[in-house]
Amino acid sequence: MTEKALRLGTRRSKLAMAQSGQVADAVSQVTGRPVELVEITTYGDVSREHLAQIGGTGVFVAALREALLRGEVDFAVHSLKDLPTAQPEGLVLAAVPEREDPRDVIVARDALKFTDLPRGARIGTGAPRRMAQLNAYARAHGLDIETVPIRGNVDTRIGYVRKGELDAVVLAAAGLNRIGRSDEVTDFLSVDTVLPAPGQGALAIECRAGHTAQDSALIAVLGELDDPFTRAAVTAERSLLAALEAGCSAPVGALADILAGGQTVKEMRLRGVVGTTDGSTLVQLSTTGPVPATHEAALALGRELATEMLAQGAAGLMGERAH
Ligand SMILES: NCc1[nH]cc(CCC(=O)O)c1CC(=O)O
C-alpha cells in the first residue's frame, strides 16, 4: 500500500533545513510514509531589517504555525529554544526528541580556548544571556573581555572571526552539529560557566491538535519520537522562563539534568540564571526533586525555582532586552 506523503513545513535556513531533514528521516522510519519538505518563506527570511523590529524569532514560528492551522502542512519542527512558552490553541507538541548537546561553544581565532583569549578580546554574541554570564565569569576570574552584540546566521557569525573583526563568537553546539560544522568549535563552555537557553539543543515537533482521525493518528506516530526525559527537562526549563515572565531574548539560562542518587533513585536538578548583561549581577540558583512523572510536576519544578529566584531579586534584572 502506498500512502500519501506527510508534509513537513520548514524554514529554508541551513539550520532549519538540516533539522527538518533529520526529523523527516526519523518520521519516515516510524510511519513508513514518505515525508515531503514544504518551504515556508517568512517576512523574516526575506527582510534584511532587524529581526527585533518585526518581532524576533517568533515571526518564523508564527508563519509555520499558520501554515499548520491552514492545513497546508501536517507538522513542523522548531528549535525548542525559539518557541514562545505559551502553547497555541489548536496545536500540540507531539514530540520532543532526545536532546542534543545543550552547551554553548566558542569559535575563536587561532583555535583559542575561552580562558586563553588575550586581554581586550572581543567576543560576539547577540544574546544577553550569554553576555551576562561571560561577563560575570570574566569579572570573577580576572579576564578582560568585551562582549560585542552581533546577529545573523551561523556563517555570518563565524565570518566575523574569519575576517578578523572579532576574536571569537559564541554559538550553540547543537546548531553547529546539526549543520555538520562542529569542527569549527575551538572550546566548549561548561554549563557551570554559561547555562544554556531554556530548551537549547532540543527540537519540538508540532502538529494540529487531534480534531480529525488523521490528526490523532499523526499525533500518535510522532509521539514515538518523544523522549520523556528530554520533555520533562525542557518543560521544567520553560516553566521557569514563563514564571520569570521573560521573553525569548531575556537573559535567562536554564538547564535540567539528572542526578543519580543512591542505587536507583534518580533526581532532576534544575538550574537557572538571570543577570545583567555587564555581568555585575547574577542570580543563579538550583533546585532538585524527583524526576517529574507528569507534565504538571515538571511545570511545578520550574515555578518553584522561579519563586526562589524572584525572591532573590531576579525580576529587577529582566528589564534588559537585547533587541
Ligand atoms: N537563536 C538561534 C538558534 N536557535 C536554535 C539554534 C541552534 C541550537 C538549538 O537548537 O538549541 C540557534 C543558533 C545558536 O544559538 O547558535
The ligand as a Gaussian input file, in Angstrom:
#p B3LYP/6-31G(d) Opt

LIG

0 1
 N       18.503000      31.634000      18.228000
 C       19.098000      30.967000      17.134000
 C       19.163000      29.492000      17.295000
 N       18.061000      28.767000      17.541000
 C       18.421000      27.448000      17.642000
 C       19.791000      27.373000      17.449000
 C       20.535000      26.103000      17.450000
 C       20.652000      25.454000      18.781000
 C       19.414000      24.826000      19.326000
 O       18.642000      24.195000      18.602000
 O       19.191000      24.937000      20.535000
 C       20.270000      28.662000      17.228000
 C       21.659000      29.074000      16.918000
 C       22.526000      29.439000      18.111000
 O       22.033000      29.854000      19.183000
 O       23.755000      29.344000      17.983000

